[in-house]
Amino acid sequence: MRDAHLRSADFLDVEHHAGMRFSGRVARLVSMFGGALAAAALLHPASARAAEPLQLDFVTHASFFSLETKQPNALDPQVFVRDGAAPAAVGPQGIAHVAGFRPLLLSDPKDAQVSTAKGKPLGFTAGKWLGATGQVTVTPAANGGAEIVATFEGLKPGGTYSLFENHFDTKPVSFTPLDGKGTGNSFEAGRDGSASVKVRSPQMPTGMNAVLLVYHSDGKSHGESRGDIGVNAHHQLIAKIP
């Protein structure tokens, strides 16, 4: 019976002729074990891709919320439109709004003006609010956490925004600043409504998280807090981590 421990000579047959080169024996061993290595990579894809950047598109928070909560009519629970027949009420996300306003329906005219829950104009049409787009790249950092780069188009020129992280593994869903502190997650959009922001997250986001863009209609960031939702803070875009 062959010895259970293969000797190094069984792995490498080195010939000292015109430099070092692998022998046919090594080629056969590679052929034998290559399939097993490939299978192992398939069985452990997370480790094989651990350092690969994750690139995602943002979607409107309105469409995400409507789909996740199975709304009969797709809507945005955090911005409102004028409707003379609407009584004061509490919307589907628990936001109280004044009489004469209701949550924006995604079927409303694109030129409808959107307001806060208190009826204060936001300076957006429905089409402009829902027309913002963005992409995010999440890259694992060598010493832990993640480098997150987000780019946006169609934001309010000069508007104040913050990036937060959703935690879907808590009930109710909780939110933390993307930078973990609330000191480096806010920015102002450019004159053309575009923005590019880089944030260092203390933890690598998982499938129980999302990157969330919050618009601050009062022009102020709120540190570790998003602000008063529907009044001076409004979720605009979201990218769910798969």
C-alpha positions as CSV (number, residue, x, y, z in Angstrom):
1,M,0.0,0.0,0.0
2,R,1.3,3.4,-0.9
3,D,2.3,5.7,1.9
4,A,-0.7,7.9,2.9
5,H,1.5,11.0,2.8
6,L,2.6,11.9,-0.7
7,R,6.3,13.0,-0.8
8,S,7.2,16.2,-2.4
9,A,8.9,14.3,-5.2
10,D,5.5,12.8,-6.1
11,F,4.2,16.4,-6.6
12,L,7.1,18.0,-8.5
13,D,9.6,16.5,-10.9
14,V,12.0,19.4,-11.5
15,E,14.4,19.2,-14.4
16,H,17.4,21.4,-14.4
17,H,17.6,21.9,-18.2
18,A,17.2,25.4,-19.7
19,G,15.7,26.6,-16.3
20,M,13.1,25.1,-14.0
21,R,9.9,23.7,-15.5
22,F,6.9,21.5,-14.3
23,S,6.8,17.9,-15.4
24,G,4.0,15.9,-16.9
25,R,3.4,14.5,-13.4
26,V,2.4,17.9,-12.1
27,A,0.1,18.5,-15.1
28,R,-1.6,15.2,-14.3
29,L,-2.0,16.2,-10.7
30,V,-3.5,19.6,-11.7
31,S,-5.9,17.7,-14.0
32,M,-6.8,15.4,-11.1
33,F,-7.4,18.1,-8.5
34,G,-8.5,21.0,-10.7
35,G,-12.1,19.8,-10.8
36,A,-12.2,19.4,-7.1
37,L,-10.9,23.0,-6.6
38,A,-13.5,24.3,-9.0
39,A,-16.2,22.4,-7.2
40,A,-15.1,23.8,-3.9
41,A,-15.3,27.3,-5.3
42,L,-18.9,26.6,-6.4
43,L,-19.7,25.3,-2.9
44,H,-18.2,28.4,-1.3
45,P,-19.1,31.3,-3.6
46,A,-19.1,33.9,-0.8
47,S,-15.5,33.3,0.1
48,A,-14.5,33.3,-3.6
49,R,-16.2,36.6,-4.2
50,A,-15.5,38.1,-0.7
51,A,-13.5,41.1,-2.0
52,E,-15.6,41.8,-5.1
53,P,-17.5,45.1,-5.3
54,L,-21.3,45.0,-5.3
55,Q,-22.9,47.3,-7.8
56,L,-26.6,48.2,-7.5
57,D,-29.2,50.6,-8.9
58,F,-31.4,52.7,-6.7
59,V,-35.1,52.5,-7.1
60,T,-37.7,54.9,-5.8
61,H,-38.6,54.3,-2.1
62,A,-42.2,54.8,-3.2
63,S,-42.2,51.7,-5.5
64,F,-40.1,49.7,-3.0
65,F,-42.5,50.5,-0.2
66,S,-45.6,49.8,-2.3
67,L,-44.3,46.4,-3.4
68,E,-43.1,45.3,0.0
69,T,-46.3,46.3,1.8
70,K,-48.6,45.2,-1.1
71,Q,-50.4,48.5,-1.4
72,P,-53.5,48.2,-3.5
73,N,-52.5,51.5,-5.2
74,A,-48.8,52.3,-5.5
75,L,-48.0,55.4,-3.6
76,D,-45.4,57.4,-1.8
77,P,-46.2,57.5,1.9
78,Q,-43.8,60.4,2.7
79,V,-44.8,63.1,0.2
80,F,-48.3,64.5,-0.3
81,V,-50.5,66.2,-3.0
82,R,-53.4,68.6,-2.6
83,D,-56.8,67.0,-2.6
84,G,-59.7,69.1,-1.4
85,A,-61.7,66.0,-0.5
86,A,-59.0,64.4,1.7
87,P,-59.6,64.6,5.4
88,A,-56.9,64.8,8.0
89,A,-55.7,61.2,8.5
90,V,-52.8,58.9,9.2
91,G,-51.2,57.4,6.1
92,P,-50.0,53.9,5.5
93,Q,-46.6,54.5,7.1
94,G,-48.1,56.0,10.2
95,I,-47.6,59.6,9.1
96,A,-50.3,62.1,10.1
97,H,-51.2,64.6,7.4
98,V,-53.4,67.7,7.4
99,A,-56.8,67.9,5.7
100,G,-56.8,68.8,2.0
101,F,-53.7,66.6,1.3
102,R,-53.1,62.9,0.8
103,P,-50.1,60.6,0.0
104,L,-48.9,60.9,-3.6
105,L,-50.2,58.1,-5.8
106,L,-47.7,56.9,-8.5
107,S,-50.6,57.3,-11.0
108,D,-51.0,61.0,-10.1
109,P,-50.2,63.6,-12.9
110,K,-46.4,64.2,-13.2
111,D,-46.9,67.9,-12.9
112,A,-48.7,67.6,-9.5
113,Q,-46.9,69.6,-6.9
114,V,-45.7,67.6,-3.9
115,S,-45.8,68.8,-0.3
116,T,-44.9,67.7,3.3
117,A,-47.5,66.1,5.6
118,K,-48.2,69.6,6.9
119,G,-49.0,71.0,3.4
120,K,-45.7,72.8,2.9
121,P,-44.6,72.8,-0.8
122,L,-41.4,70.8,-1.4
123,G,-40.6,72.6,-4.6
124,F,-40.9,69.4,-6.7
125,T,-43.4,68.1,-9.1
126,A,-44.3,64.4,-8.8
127,G,-42.4,63.6,-12.0
128,K,-39.2,65.4,-10.7
129,W,-39.5,63.7,-7.3
130,L,-40.0,60.2,-8.7
131,G,-37.5,60.8,-11.6
132,A,-34.3,60.8,-9.5
133,T,-31.9,57.9,-10.2
134,G,-28.7,56.6,-8.7
135,Q,-26.2,53.8,-8.4
136,V,-24.2,52.5,-5.5
137,T,-21.0,50.4,-5.3
138,V,-20.3,48.6,-2.1
139,T,-16.7,47.3,-1.7
140,P,-15.5,45.3,1.3
141,A,-12.7,47.1,3.1
142,A,-9.5,45.2,3.9
143,N,-9.6,46.0,7.6
144,G,-13.4,45.5,8.0
145,G,-16.4,47.5,7.0
146,A,-17.1,48.7,3.6
147,E,-16.3,51.6,1.2
148,I,-19.6,52.8,-0.3
149,V,-19.7,55.1,-3.3
150,A,-23.1,56.5,-4.5
151,T,-23.8,58.6,-7.5
152,F,-27.1,60.4,-8.2
153,E,-28.9,62.3,-11.0
154,G,-32.1,64.3,-10.8
155,L,-31.9,65.5,-7.2
156,K,-33.0,69.0,-6.1
157,P,-30.2,71.4,-7.0
158,G,-28.5,72.4,-3.8
159,G,-30.8,70.1,-1.8
160,T,-29.6,68.5,1.5
161,Y,-29.5,64.7,1.6
162,S,-28.2,62.0,3.9
163,L,-27.4,58.3,3.4
164,F,-28.8,55.8,5.9
165,E,-28.8,52.1,6.3
166,N,-32.0,50.1,6.8
167,H,-32.0,47.2,9.2
168,F,-34.8,44.8,8.1
169,D,-33.9,42.3,10.8
170,T,-35.4,44.5,13.5
171,K,-39.1,45.1,14.2
172,P,-39.9,47.8,13.5
173,V,-37.3,48.4,10.8
174,S,-34.6,50.6,12.2
175,F,-32.2,53.0,10.6
176,T,-28.6,54.1,11.3
177,P,-26.4,56.6,9.5
178,L,-24.4,54.9,6.8
179,D,-21.1,56.1,8.3
180,G,-22.2,54.8,11.8
181,K,-21.9,58.3,13.3
182,G,-24.0,60.7,11.4
183,T,-21.0,63.0,10.7
184,G,-20.0,62.0,7.2
185,N,-23.2,60.7,5.6
186,S,-24.8,64.0,4.5
187,F,-24.2,66.1,1.3
188,E,-25.6,68.8,-0.9
189,A,-26.6,68.1,-4.5
190,G,-24.8,70.1,-7.2
191,R,-26.4,72.9,-9.3
192,D,-27.3,70.3,-11.9
193,G,-29.0,68.0,-9.4
194,S,-26.2,65.5,-9.5
195,A,-24.0,64.2,-6.6
196,S,-21.3,61.7,-5.9
197,V,-20.5,60.7,-2.3
198,K,-18.1,58.3,-0.7
199,V,-18.9,56.9,2.8
200,R,-17.0,54.4,5.0
201,S,-19.4,52.1,6.7
202,P,-18.2,50.4,9.9
203,Q,-19.9,47.1,8.8
204,M,-20.3,45.4,5.5
205,P,-24.0,45.5,4.6
206,T,-25.8,42.2,4.3
207,G,-29.1,40.9,2.8
208,M,-30.9,42.4,5.8
209,N,-29.8,45.9,4.9
210,A,-30.4,48.6,2.3
211,V,-28.7,51.9,1.4
212,L,-31.3,54.7,1.7
213,L,-31.3,58.2,0.4
214,V,-33.2,60.7,2.6
215,Y,-34.1,64.2,1.4
216,H,-34.2,66.9,4.1
217,S,-36.8,69.4,3.1
218,D,-35.7,71.8,5.9
219,G,-32.3,72.0,4.4
220,K,-30.6,70.5,7.5
221,S,-29.0,67.2,8.3
222,H,-30.0,65.6,11.6
223,G,-27.0,63.7,12.6
224,E,-27.9,60.2,13.8
225,S,-31.6,60.9,13.1
226,R,-33.3,61.0,9.8
227,G,-35.5,63.8,11.0
228,D,-39.3,64.1,11.2
229,I,-40.4,61.7,8.5
230,G,-42.9,63.2,6.1
231,V,-42.4,66.6,7.7
232,N,-38.7,67.5,7.1
233,A,-37.3,64.1,6.0
234,H,-38.4,62.0,3.1
235,H,-37.1,58.7,1.8
236,Q,-36.5,59.2,-1.9
237,L,-34.3,56.3,-3.2
238,I,-33.3,52.9,-1.9
239,A,-30.9,50.1,-2.9
240,K,-31.7,46.7,-1.2
241,I,-28.6,44.5,-0.7
242,P,-29.3,41.1,-2.2
